[in-house]
Amino acid sequence: MGLEVETGQMVQQAVEKCFTGDVKLGLSILVQCIEAPYIYLAKRLTTMKAPMVQGILVSHCEEDLLCIRVAFLKLTGTSLYTALQSKFKGDYLQALLAICRSED
């Protein structure tokens, strides 16, 4: 599923064809966020960089996190809960797990 411009061309293809540099990158990210926001966020979580993980988990509601967890599981084959346990430790891990809520 994708967004189409008036010409019948997919928006992502139009962005790739018509833009370059930072504008192309920004528009590509915007298209990804619009077409599949949960998949986009799950991909961002795969980096397991602490500030990014914390930002995504803290800034999304329970319903969004459930969808993000499902997308993460489909994308990586590992639950977000398990991935957090393998990357973080101590109180920080416990806080992230409390936000994540449960194993999928």
C-alpha positions as CSV (number, residue, x, y, z in Angstrom):
1,M,0.0,0.0,0.0
2,G,1.3,3.4,-0.8
3,L,0.3,7.0,-1.5
4,E,-0.1,8.0,-5.2
5,V,0.3,11.4,-6.7
6,E,-2.1,12.6,-9.4
7,T,0.0,11.0,-12.2
8,G,-0.5,7.5,-10.6
9,Q,3.1,7.5,-9.5
10,M,3.9,6.4,-6.0
11,V,4.8,9.3,-3.7
12,Q,8.1,7.6,-2.6
13,Q,9.1,7.1,-6.2
14,A,8.3,10.7,-7.0
15,V,10.4,11.9,-4.1
16,E,13.3,9.7,-5.3
17,K,13.0,11.0,-8.8
18,C,12.4,14.7,-8.2
19,F,14.5,15.6,-5.1
20,T,18.1,15.3,-3.9
21,G,20.0,15.7,-0.7
22,D,18.5,16.7,2.6
23,V,15.1,17.6,1.0
24,K,14.9,14.1,-0.5
25,L,15.9,12.5,2.9
26,G,13.3,14.6,4.8
27,L,10.5,13.9,2.4
28,S,11.3,10.1,2.3
29,I,11.1,10.0,6.1
30,L,7.9,11.9,6.0
31,V,6.4,9.5,3.4
32,Q,7.5,6.5,5.6
33,C,5.9,8.1,8.7
34,I,2.6,8.7,6.9
35,E,2.4,5.3,5.1
36,A,3.5,3.1,8.0
37,P,4.2,5.0,11.2
38,Y,4.5,1.9,13.4
39,I,6.9,0.2,11.1
40,Y,9.0,3.4,10.8
41,L,9.2,3.6,14.6
42,A,10.0,-0.1,15.0
43,K,12.9,0.4,12.6
44,R,14.1,3.3,14.6
45,L,14.0,1.1,17.8
46,T,16.2,-1.5,16.2
47,T,19.2,0.8,16.7
48,M,18.7,0.4,20.5
49,K,20.2,3.8,21.1
50,A,19.2,4.8,24.6
51,P,17.9,8.3,23.8
52,M,15.9,7.1,20.8
53,V,14.4,4.1,22.6
54,Q,13.5,6.3,25.6
55,G,12.0,9.0,23.4
56,I,9.8,6.6,21.4
57,L,8.6,4.7,24.5
58,V,7.9,7.8,26.6
59,S,6.2,9.8,23.8
60,H,3.6,7.2,22.6
61,C,0.4,6.1,24.2
62,E,-0.4,2.5,25.2
63,E,-2.3,1.8,22.0
64,D,0.6,3.1,19.8
65,L,3.1,1.1,21.8
66,L,1.2,-2.1,21.3
67,C,1.2,-1.5,17.5
68,I,4.9,-0.5,17.6
69,R,5.7,-3.7,19.6
70,V,3.9,-5.8,17.0
71,A,5.7,-4.1,14.1
72,F,9.1,-4.6,16.0
73,L,8.3,-8.3,16.4
74,K,7.5,-8.8,12.7
75,L,10.5,-6.8,11.7
76,T,13.1,-8.4,13.9
77,G,11.6,-11.8,15.0
78,T,12.3,-10.8,18.6
79,S,9.9,-9.0,21.0
80,L,10.8,-5.5,22.0
81,Y,10.7,-6.6,25.7
82,T,13.3,-9.2,25.1
83,A,15.5,-6.9,22.9
84,L,15.4,-4.3,25.8
85,Q,16.5,-6.9,28.2
86,S,19.5,-7.9,26.1
87,K,20.6,-4.3,25.6
88,F,20.0,-2.4,28.9
89,K,20.6,-3.0,32.6
90,G,19.7,-1.9,36.0
91,D,17.1,0.7,36.9
92,Y,17.1,2.1,33.4
93,L,16.1,-1.3,32.0
94,Q,13.3,-1.7,34.7
95,A,11.9,1.7,33.7
96,L,11.9,0.8,30.0
97,L,10.3,-2.5,30.7
98,A,7.6,-0.9,32.8
99,I,6.8,1.4,29.9
100,C,6.9,-1.4,27.3
101,R,4.6,-3.3,29.7
102,S,4.8,-6.9,28.6
103,E,6.4,-9.7,26.5
104,D,4.7,-10.2,23.1
